[in-house]
């Protein structure tokens, strides 16, 4: 089953954690889908971004990452949770 990762953003525009879900689940309100198709059937879905656009996105993403996750000596753990549907699927598979 295909998966999707949804990023939660807090009121300050910082990353608040990710939710891993099945791709067929509706996206939670206020989240951004992280997995987007780039190639389908051997063809680009959209033109590739320019190097400047990639740099700008990288800067914006780093700016949105809370400080505790930027430090090399940090023991902070970025919150990643699984949807109830995905958890139920895993439970069903594990228990036969």
Jmol script that loads the backbone (N, CA, C; Angstrom):
load data "model"
ATOM      1  N   UNK A   1       0.850  -1.186   0.000  1.00  0.00           N
ATOM      2  CA  UNK A   1       0.000   0.000   0.000  1.00  0.00           C
ATOM      3  C   UNK A   1       0.888   1.240   0.000  1.00  0.00           C
ATOM      4  N   UNK A   2       0.599   2.170  -0.871  1.00  0.00           N
ATOM      5  CA  UNK A   2       1.365   3.414  -0.952  1.00  0.00           C
ATOM      6  C   UNK A   2       1.150   4.253   0.299  1.00  0.00           C
ATOM      7  N   UNK A   3       2.170   4.984   0.679  1.00  0.00           N
ATOM      8  CA  UNK A   3       2.127   5.837   1.874  1.00  0.00           C
ATOM      9  C   UNK A   3       2.280   7.302   1.478  1.00  0.00           C
ATOM     10  N   UNK A   4       1.936   8.167   2.422  1.00  0.00           N
ATOM     11  CA  UNK A   4       2.140   9.601   2.277  1.00  0.00           C
ATOM     12  C   UNK A   4       2.614  10.113   3.634  1.00  0.00           C
ATOM     13  N   UNK A   5       3.441  11.130   3.599  1.00  0.00           N
ATOM     14  CA  UNK A   5       3.899  11.773   4.833  1.00  0.00           C
ATOM     15  C   UNK A   5       3.351  13.191   4.831  1.00  0.00           C
ATOM     16  N   UNK A   6       2.676  13.530   5.926  1.00  0.00           N
ATOM     17  CA  UNK A   6       2.071  14.859   6.073  1.00  0.00           C
ATOM     18  C   UNK A   6       2.843  15.612   7.153  1.00  0.00           C
ATOM     19  N   UNK A   7       3.290  16.810   6.834  1.00  0.00           N
ATOM     20  CA  UNK A   7       4.034  17.621   7.794  1.00  0.00           C
ATOM     21  C   UNK A   7       3.106  18.609   8.464  1.00  0.00           C
ATOM     22  N   UNK A   8       3.131  18.589   9.804  1.00  0.00           N
ATOM     23  CA  UNK A   8       2.354  19.549  10.589  1.00  0.00           C
ATOM     24  C   UNK A   8       3.225  20.777  10.838  1.00  0.00           C
ATOM     25  N   UNK A   9       2.623  21.950  10.724  1.00  0.00           N
ATOM     26  CA  UNK A   9       3.312  23.222  10.921  1.00  0.00           C
ATOM     27  C   UNK A   9       2.630  23.937  12.081  1.00  0.00           C
ATOM     28  N   UNK A  10       3.416  24.463  13.029  1.00  0.00           N
ATOM     29  CA  UNK A  10       2.807  25.153  14.175  1.00  0.00           C
ATOM     30  C   UNK A  10       2.441  26.588  13.809  1.00  0.00           C
ATOM     31  N   UNK A  11       1.886  27.317  14.755  1.00  0.00           N
ATOM     32  CA  UNK A  11       1.409  28.688  14.515  1.00  0.00           C
ATOM     33  C   UNK A  11       2.536  29.641  14.127  1.00  0.00           C
ATOM     34  N   UNK A  12       3.781  29.307  14.507  1.00  0.00           N
ATOM     35  CA  UNK A  12       4.923  30.156  14.155  1.00  0.00           C
ATOM     36  C   UNK A  12       5.541  29.782  12.814  1.00  0.00           C
ATOM     37  N   UNK A  13       4.961  28.777  12.146  1.00  0.00           N
ATOM     38  CA  UNK A  13       5.483  28.347  10.857  1.00  0.00           C
ATOM     39  C   UNK A  13       6.622  27.350  10.975  1.00  0.00           C
ATOM     40  N   UNK A  14       6.802  26.763  12.131  1.00  0.00           N
ATOM     41  CA  UNK A  14       7.861  25.771  12.370  1.00  0.00           C
ATOM     42  C   UNK A  14       7.301  24.360  12.217  1.00  0.00           C
ATOM     43  N   UNK A  15       8.183  23.426  11.845  1.00  0.00           N
ATOM     44  CA  UNK A  15       7.762  22.034  11.745  1.00  0.00           C
ATOM     45  C   UNK A  15       7.373  21.530  13.127  1.00  0.00           C
ATOM     46  N   UNK A  16       6.210  20.897  13.215  1.00  0.00           N
ATOM     47  CA  UNK A  16       5.717  20.387  14.495  1.00  0.00           C
ATOM     48  C   UNK A  16       5.723  18.864  14.539  1.00  0.00           C
ATOM     49  N   UNK A  17       5.996  18.213  13.436  1.00  0.00           N
ATOM     50  CA  UNK A  17       6.036  16.757  13.394  1.00  0.00           C
ATOM     51  C   UNK A  17       5.425  16.242  12.105  1.00  0.00           C
ATOM     52  N   UNK A  18       5.639  14.961  11.871  1.00  0.00           N
ATOM     53  CA  UNK A  18       5.147  14.335  10.651  1.00  0.00           C
ATOM     54  C   UNK A  18       4.190  13.202  10.984  1.00  0.00           C
ATOM     55  N   UNK A  19       3.247  12.984  10.095  1.00  0.00           N
ATOM     56  CA  UNK A  19       2.296  11.895  10.202  1.00  0.00           C
ATOM     57  C   UNK A  19       2.464  11.013   8.971  1.00  0.00           C
ATOM     58  N   UNK A  20       2.753   9.726   9.185  1.00  0.00           N
ATOM     59  CA  UNK A  20       2.835   8.769   8.083  1.00  0.00           C
ATOM     60  C   UNK A  20       1.463   8.112   7.982  1.00  0.00           C
ATOM     61  N   UNK A  21       0.906   8.109   6.779  1.00  0.00           N
ATOM     62  CA  UNK A  21      -0.434   7.577   6.566  1.00  0.00           C
ATOM     63  C   UNK A  21      -0.481   6.834   5.237  1.00  0.00           C
ATOM     64  N   UNK A  22      -1.562   6.109   5.026  1.00  0.00           N
ATOM     65  CA  UNK A  22      -1.764   5.511   3.707  1.00  0.00           C
ATOM     66  C   UNK A  22      -2.072   6.635   2.726  1.00  0.00           C
ATOM     67  N   UNK A  23      -1.652   6.451   1.494  1.00  0.00           N
ATOM     68  CA  UNK A  23      -1.862   7.490   0.484  1.00  0.00           C
ATOM     69  C   UNK A  23      -3.331   7.732   0.189  1.00  0.00           C
ATOM     70  N   UNK A  24      -4.177   6.741   0.455  1.00  0.00           N
ATOM     71  CA  UNK A  24      -5.604   6.900   0.165  1.00  0.00           C
ATOM     72  C   UNK A  24      -6.386   7.530   1.324  1.00  0.00           C
ATOM     73  N   UNK A  25      -5.708   7.863   2.416  1.00  0.00           N
ATOM     74  CA  UNK A  25      -6.377   8.558   3.521  1.00  0.00           C
ATOM     75  C   UNK A  25      -6.489  10.044   3.199  1.00  0.00           C
ATOM     76  N   UNK A  26      -7.573  10.697   3.638  1.00  0.00           N
ATOM     77  CA  UNK A  26      -7.658  12.139   3.412  1.00  0.00           C
ATOM     78  C   UNK A  26      -6.572  12.857   4.210  1.00  0.00           C
ATOM     79  N   UNK A  27      -5.998  13.909   3.642  1.00  0.00           N
ATOM     80  CA  UNK A  27      -4.938  14.621   4.370  1.00  0.00           C
ATOM     81  C   UNK A  27      -5.497  15.362   5.583  1.00  0.00           C
ATOM     82  N   UNK A  28      -4.783  15.317   6.693  1.00  0.00           N
ATOM     83  CA  UNK A  28      -5.233  16.084   7.858  1.00  0.00           C
ATOM     84  C   UNK A  28      -5.192  17.578   7.551  1.00  0.00           C
ATOM     85  N   UNK A  29      -6.134  18.296   8.112  1.00  0.00           N
ATOM     86  CA  UNK A  29      -6.203  19.736   7.897  1.00  0.00           C
ATOM     87  C   UNK A  29      -4.928  20.404   8.418  1.00  0.00           C
ATOM     88  N   UNK A  30      -4.443  21.378   7.679  1.00  0.00           N
ATOM     89  CA  UNK A  30      -3.288  22.148   8.109  1.00  0.00           C
ATOM     90  C   UNK A  30      -1.958  21.439   7.939  1.00  0.00           C
ATOM     91  N   UNK A  31      -1.913  20.423   7.070  1.00  0.00           N
ATOM     92  CA  UNK A  31      -0.653  19.722   6.833  1.00  0.00           C
ATOM     93  C   UNK A  31      -0.233  19.876   5.376  1.00  0.00           C
ATOM     94  N   UNK A  32       1.025  19.581   5.140  1.00  0.00           N
ATOM     95  CA  UNK A  32       1.590  19.625   3.790  1.00  0.00           C
ATOM     96  C   UNK A  32       2.019  18.218   3.420  1.00  0.00           C
ATOM     97  N   UNK A  33       1.591  17.726   2.264  1.00  0.00           N
ATOM     98  CA  UNK A  33       2.017  16.420   1.774  1.00  0.00           C
ATOM     99  C   UNK A  33       3.467  16.529   1.294  1.00  0.00           C
ATOM    100  N   UNK A  34       4.312  15.616   1.771  1.00  0.00           N
ATOM    101  CA  UNK A  34       5.734  15.691   1.434  1.00  0.00           C
ATOM    102  C   UNK A  34       6.108  14.863   0.217  1.00  0.00           C
ATOM    103  N   UNK A  35       5.393  13.789  -0.037  1.00  0.00           N
ATOM    104  CA  UNK A  35       5.739  12.907  -1.151  1.00  0.00           C
ATOM    105  C   UNK A  35       4.935  13.310  -2.378  1.00  0.00           C
ATOM    106  N   UNK A  36       5.641  13.769  -3.395  1.00  0.00           N
ATOM    107  CA  UNK A  36       4.989  14.181  -4.635  1.00  0.00           C
ATOM    108  C   UNK A  36       5.634  13.442  -5.802  1.00  0.00           C
ATOM    109  N   UNK A  37       4.835  13.037  -6.779  1.00  0.00           N
ATOM    110  CA  UNK A  37       5.421  12.332  -7.924  1.00  0.00           C
ATOM    111  C   UNK A  37       6.316  13.263  -8.730  1.00  0.00           C
ATOM    112  N   UNK A  38       7.426  12.721  -9.191  1.00  0.00           N
ATOM    113  CA  UNK A  38       8.355  13.471 -10.039  1.00  0.00           C
ATOM    114  C   UNK A  38       8.347  12.885 -11.444  1.00  0.00           C
ATOM    115  N   UNK A  39       8.301  11.558 -11.525  1.00  0.00           N
ATOM    116  CA  UNK A  39       8.289  10.865 -12.817  1.00  0.00           C
ATOM    117  C   UNK A  39       7.120   9.891 -12.819  1.00  0.00           C
ATOM    118  N   UNK A  40       6.394   9.863 -13.917  1.00  0.00           N
ATOM    119  CA  UNK A  40       5.303   8.903 -14.122  1.00  0.00           C
ATOM    120  C   UNK A  40       5.416   8.351 -15.530  1.00  0.00           C
ATOM    121  N   UNK A  41       5.432   7.038 -15.647  1.00  0.00           N
ATOM    122  CA  UNK A  41       5.526   6.438 -16.983  1.00  0.00           C
ATOM    123  C   UNK A  41       6.791   6.843 -17.710  1.00  0.00           C
ATOM    124  N   UNK A  42       7.855   7.078 -16.962  1.00  0.00           N
ATOM    125  CA  UNK A  42       9.132   7.451 -17.570  1.00  0.00           C
ATOM    126  C   UNK A  42       9.231   8.907 -17.997  1.00  0.00           C
ATOM    127  N   UNK A  43       8.237   9.706 -17.649  1.00  0.00           N
ATOM    128  CA  UNK A  43       8.239  11.127 -18.033  1.00  0.00           C
ATOM    129  C   UNK A  43       8.096  12.006 -16.800  1.00  0.00           C
ATOM    130  N   UNK A  44       8.731  13.181 -16.866  1.00  0.00           N
ATOM    131  CA  UNK A  44       8.612  14.141 -15.772  1.00  0.00           C
ATOM    132  C   UNK A  44       7.167  14.599 -15.635  1.00  0.00           C
ATOM    133  N   UNK A  45       6.692  14.656 -14.411  1.00  0.00           N
ATOM    134  CA  UNK A  45       5.342  15.142 -14.148  1.00  0.00           C
ATOM    135  C   UNK A  45       5.289  16.654 -14.357  1.00  0.00           C
ATOM    136  N   UNK A  46       6.318  17.334 -13.905  1.00  0.00           N
ATOM    137  CA  UNK A  46       6.451  18.787 -14.057  1.00  0.00           C
ATOM    138  C   UNK A  46       7.896  19.092 -14.433  1.00  0.00           C
ATOM    139  N   UNK A  47       8.153  20.245 -15.006  1.00  0.00           N
ATOM    140  CA  UNK A  47       9.545  20.601 -15.266  1.00  0.00           C
ATOM    141  C   UNK A  47      10.324  20.664 -13.949  1.00  0.00           C
ATOM    142  N   UNK A  48      11.588  20.303 -14.009  1.00  0.00           N
ATOM    143  CA  UNK A  48      12.424  20.364 -12.813  1.00  0.00           C
ATOM    144  C   UNK A  48      12.625  21.818 -12.389  1.00  0.00           C
ATOM    145  N   UNK A  49      12.702  22.065 -11.073  1.00  0.00           N
ATOM    146  CA  UNK A  49      12.922  23.437 -10.607  1.00  0.00           C
ATOM    147  C   UNK A  49      14.336  23.901 -10.936  1.00  0.00           C
ATOM    148  N   UNK A  50      14.507  25.204 -10.983  1.00  0.00           N
ATOM    149  CA  UNK A  50      15.836  25.759 -11.214  1.00  0.00           C
ATOM    150  C   UNK A  50      16.680  25.565  -9.961  1.00  0.00           C
ATOM    151  N   UNK A  51      17.982  25.681 -10.099  1.00  0.00           N
ATOM    152  CA  UNK A  51      18.876  25.567  -8.958  1.00  0.00           C
ATOM    153  C   UNK A  51      18.545  26.647  -7.925  1.00  0.00           C
ATOM    154  N   UNK A  52      18.210  27.839  -8.364  1.00  0.00           N
ATOM    155  CA  UNK A  52      17.839  28.923  -7.455  1.00  0.00           C
ATOM    156  C   UNK A  52      16.578  28.557  -6.659  1.00  0.00           C
ATOM    157  N   UNK A  53      15.596  27.960  -7.315  1.00  0.00           N
ATOM    158  CA  UNK A  53      14.366  27.550  -6.625  1.00  0.00           C
ATOM    159  C   UNK A  53      14.660  26.456  -5.602  1.00  0.00           C
ATOM    160  N   UNK A  54      15.549  25.536  -5.932  1.00  0.00           N
ATOM    161  CA  UNK A  54      15.927  24.474  -4.997  1.00  0.00           C
ATOM    162  C   UNK A  54      16.628  25.079  -3.784  1.00  0.00           C
ATOM    163  N   UNK A  55      17.529  26.015  -4.018  1.00  0.00           N
ATOM    164  CA  UNK A  55      18.222  26.687  -2.902  1.00  0.00           C
ATOM    165  C   UNK A  55      17.231  27.428  -2.008  1.00  0.00           C
ATOM    166  N   UNK A  56      16.296  28.142  -2.624  1.00  0.00           N
ATOM    167  CA  UNK A  56      15.297  28.897  -1.849  1.00  0.00           C
ATOM    168  C   UNK A  56      14.444  27.959  -0.994  1.00  0.00           C
ATOM    169  N   UNK A  57      14.025  26.838  -1.567  1.00  0.00           N
ATOM    170  CA  UNK A  57      13.227  25.878  -0.797  1.00  0.00           C
ATOM    171  C   UNK A  57      14.046  25.299   0.350  1.00  0.00           C
ATOM    172  N   UNK A  58      15.289  24.981   0.087  1.00  0.00           N
ATOM    173  CA  UNK A  58      16.166  24.446   1.128  1.00  0.00           C
ATOM    174  C   UNK A  58      16.314  25.451   2.269  1.00  0.00           C
ATOM    175  N   UNK A  59      16.554  26.706   1.943  1.00  0.00           N
ATOM    176  CA  UNK A  59      16.662  27.746   2.980  1.00  0.00           C
ATOM    177  C   UNK A  59      15.375  27.863   3.795  1.00  0.00           C
ATOM    178  N   UNK A  60      14.245  27.846   3.112  1.00  0.00           N
ATOM    179  CA  UNK A  60      12.955  27.970   3.797  1.00  0.00           C
ATOM    180  C   UNK A  60      12.702  26.761   4.703  1.00  0.00           C
ATOM    181  N   UNK A  61      13.029  25.578   4.224  1.00  0.00           N
ATOM    182  CA  UNK A  61      12.838  24.372   5.033  1.00  0.00           C
ATOM    183  C   UNK A  61      13.745  24.380   6.258  1.00  0.00           C
ATOM    184  N   UNK A  62      14.992  24.785   6.104  1.00  0.00           N
ATOM    185  CA  UNK A  62      15.902  24.879   7.253  1.00  0.00           C
ATOM    186  C   UNK A  62      15.431  25.928   8.248  1.00  0.00           C
ATOM    187  N   UNK A  63      14.898  27.035   7.753  1.00  0.00           N
ATOM    188  CA  UNK A  63      14.406  28.086   8.648  1.00  0.00           C
ATOM    189  C   UNK A  63      13.194  27.602   9.450  1.00  0.00           C
ATOM    190  N   UNK A  64      12.403  26.694   8.886  1.00  0.00           N
ATOM    191  CA  UNK A  64      11.209  26.184   9.564  1.00  0.00           C
ATOM    192  C   UNK A  64      11.529  25.044  10.541  1.00  0.00           C
ATOM    193  N   UNK A  65      12.748  24.533  10.501  1.00  0.00           N
ATOM    194  CA  UNK A  65      13.140  23.456  11.406  1.00  0.00           C
ATOM    195  C   UNK A  65      13.456  24.046  12.776  1.00  0.00           C
ATOM    196  N   UNK A  66      12.794  23.573  13.832  1.00  0.00           N
ATOM    197  CA  UNK A  66      13.074  24.114  15.167  1.00  0.00           C
ATOM    198  C   UNK A  66      14.552  23.979  15.530  1.00  0.00           C
ATOM    199  N   UNK A  67      15.051  24.941  16.280  1.00  0.00           N
ATOM    200  CA  UNK A  67      16.476  25.023  16.611  1.00  0.00           C
ATOM    201  C   UNK A  67      17.029  23.757  17.243  1.00  0.00           C
ATOM    202  N   UNK A  68      16.238  23.091  18.098  1.00  0.00           N
ATOM    203  CA  UNK A  68      16.761  21.910  18.787  1.00  0.00           C
ATOM    204  C   UNK A  68      17.131  20.780  17.834  1.00  0.00           C
ATOM    205  N   UNK A  69      16.615  20.811  16.614  1.00  0.00           N
ATOM    206  CA  UNK A  69      16.945  19.775  15.645  1.00  0.00           C
ATOM    207  C   UNK A  69      18.116  20.172  14.749  1.00  0.00           C
ATOM    208  N   UNK A  70      18.599  21.388  14.884  1.00  0.00           N
ATOM    209  CA  UNK A  70      19.725  21.863  14.081  1.00  0.00           C
ATOM    210  C   UNK A  70      21.071  21.659  14.771  1.00  0.00           C
ATOM    211  N   UNK A  71      21.042  21.476  16.079  1.00  0.00           N
ATOM    212  CA  UNK A  71      22.292  21.341  16.840  1.00  0.00           C
ATOM    213  C   UNK A  71      22.836  19.921  16.734  1.00  0.00           C
ATOM    214  N   UNK A  72      24.140  19.802  16.528  1.00  0.00           N
ATOM    215  CA  UNK A  72      24.767  18.494  16.422  1.00  0.00           C
ATOM    216  C   UNK A  72      24.759  17.736  17.742  1.00  0.00           C
ATOM    217  N   UNK A  73      24.767  18.468  18.850  1.00  0.00           N
ATOM    218  CA  UNK A  73      24.817  17.820  20.157  1.00  0.00           C
ATOM    219  C   UNK A  73      23.423  17.607  20.767  1.00  0.00           C
ATOM    220  N   UNK A  74      22.402  17.863  20.010  1.00  0.00           N
ATOM    221  CA  UNK A  74      21.025  17.749  20.513  1.00  0.00           C
ATOM    222  C   UNK A  74      20.587  16.296  20.584  1.00  0.00           C
ATOM    223  N   UNK A  75      19.846  15.986  21.621  1.00  0.00           N
ATOM    224  CA  UNK A  75      19.244  14.660  21.741  1.00  0.00           C
ATOM    225  C   UNK A  75      17.756  14.713  21.423  1.00  0.00           C
ATOM    226  N   UNK A  76      17.316  15.820  20.861  1.00  0.00           N
ATOM    227  CA  UNK A  76      15.900  15.985  20.520  1.00  0.00           C
ATOM    228  C   UNK A  76      15.488  14.950  19.476  1.00  0.00           C
ATOM    229  N   UNK A  77      14.278  14.462  19.603  1.00  0.00           N
ATOM    230  CA  UNK A  77      13.738  13.479  18.665  1.00  0.00           C
ATOM    231  C   UNK A  77      12.574  14.135  17.928  1.00  0.00           C
ATOM    232  N   UNK A  78      12.685  14.187  16.608  1.00  0.00           N
ATOM    233  CA  UNK A  78      11.617  14.783  15.802  1.00  0.00           C
ATOM    234  C   UNK A  78      10.376  13.885  15.872  1.00  0.00           C
ATOM    235  N   UNK A  79       9.213  14.468  16.165  1.00  0.00           N
ATOM    236  CA  UNK A  79       8.010  13.642  16.321  1.00  0.00           C
ATOM    237  C   UNK A  79       7.449  13.130  14.991  1.00  0.00           C
ATOM    238  N   UNK A  80       7.402  11.817  14.880  1.00  0.00           N
ATOM    239  CA  UNK A  80       6.792  11.149  13.726  1.00  0.00           C
ATOM    240  C   UNK A  80       5.802  10.140  14.280  1.00  0.00           C
ATOM    241  N   UNK A  81       4.557  10.237  13.827  1.00  0.00           N
ATOM    242  CA  UNK A  81       3.514   9.314  14.271  1.00  0.00           C
ATOM    243  C   UNK A  81       2.875   8.664  13.050  1.00  0.00           C
ATOM    244  N   UNK A  82       2.151   7.582  13.307  1.00  0.00           N
ATOM    245  CA  UNK A  82       1.469   6.848  12.247  1.00  0.00           C
ATOM    246  C   UNK A  82      -0.036   7.028  12.405  1.00  0.00           C
ATOM    247  N   UNK A  83      -0.735   7.085  11.281  1.00  0.00           N
ATOM    248  CA  UNK A  83      -2.190   7.253  11.329  1.00  0.00           C
ATOM    249  C   UNK A  83      -2.831   6.034  11.974  1.00  0.00           C
ATOM    250  N   UNK A  84      -4.039   6.231  12.488  1.00  0.00           N
ATOM    251  CA  UNK A  84      -4.788   5.125  13.087  1.00  0.00           C
ATOM    252  C   UNK A  84      -5.033   4.016  12.070  1.00  0.00           C
ATOM    253  N   UNK A  85      -5.305   4.395  10.828  1.00  0.00           N
ATOM    254  CA  UNK A  85      -5.558   3.411   9.774  1.00  0.00           C
ATOM    255  C   UNK A  85      -4.300   2.583   9.523  1.00  0.00           C
ATOM    256  N   UNK A  86      -3.156   3.238   9.443  1.00  0.00           N
ATOM    257  CA  UNK A  86      -1.900   2.529   9.216  1.00  0.00           C
ATOM    258  C   UNK A  86      -1.557   1.636  10.408  1.00  0.00           C
ATOM    259  N   UNK A  87      -1.788   2.125  11.616  1.00  0.00           N
ATOM    260  CA  UNK A  87      -1.556   1.313  12.822  1.00  0.00           C
ATOM    261  C   UNK A  87      -2.459   0.079  12.813  1.00  0.00           C
ATOM    262  N   UNK A  88      -3.723   0.244  12.422  1.00  0.00           N
ATOM    263  CA  UNK A  88      -4.654  -0.883  12.364  1.00  0.00           C
ATOM    264  C   UNK A  88      -4.208  -1.892  11.301  1.00  0.00           C
ATOM    265  N   UNK A  89      -3.733  -1.405  10.159  1.00  0.00           N
ATOM    266  CA  UNK A  89      -3.205  -2.301   9.121  1.00  0.00           C
ATOM    267  C   UNK A  89      -2.041  -3.113   9.662  1.00  0.00           C
ATOM    268  N   UNK A  90      -1.113  -2.459  10.346  1.00  0.00           N
ATOM    269  CA  UNK A  90       0.053  -3.141  10.900  1.00  0.00           C
ATOM    270  C   UNK A  90      -0.364  -4.185  11.927  1.00  0.00           C
ATOM    271  N   UNK A  91      -1.325  -3.838  12.771  1.00  0.00           N
ATOM    272  CA  UNK A  91      -1.817  -4.768  13.784  1.00  0.00           C
ATOM    273  C   UNK A  91      -2.454  -5.994  13.128  1.00  0.00           C
ATOM    274  N   UNK A  92      -3.243  -5.772  12.104  1.00  0.00           N
ATOM    275  CA  UNK A  92      -3.912  -6.868  11.391  1.00  0.00           C
ATOM    276  C   UNK A  92      -2.883  -7.794  10.742  1.00  0.00           C
ATOM    277  N   UNK A  93      -1.845  -7.225  10.153  1.00  0.00           N
ATOM    278  CA  UNK A  93      -0.797  -8.021   9.519  1.00  0.00           C
ATOM    279  C   UNK A  93      -0.012  -8.826  10.552  1.00  0.00           C
ATOM    280  N   UNK A  94       0.324  -8.192  11.661  1.00  0.00           N
ATOM    281  CA  UNK A  94       1.121  -8.862  12.699  1.00  0.00           C
ATOM    282  C   UNK A  94       0.349  -9.998  13.377  1.00  0.00           C
ATOM    283  N   UNK A  95      -0.959  -9.853  13.483  1.00  0.00           N
ATOM    284  CA  UNK A  95      -1.761 -10.862  14.172  1.00  0.00           C
ATOM    285  C   UNK A  95      -2.452 -11.836  13.240  1.00  0.00           C
ATOM    286  N   UNK A  96      -2.067 -11.772  11.972  1.00  0.00           N
ATOM    287  CA  UNK A  96      -2.629 -12.745  11.027  1.00  0.00           C
ATOM    288  C   UNK A  96      -3.904 -12.312  10.488  1.00  0.00           C
TER     289      UNK A  96
END
end "model"
wireframe off; spacefill off
backbone 0.3
color backbone group
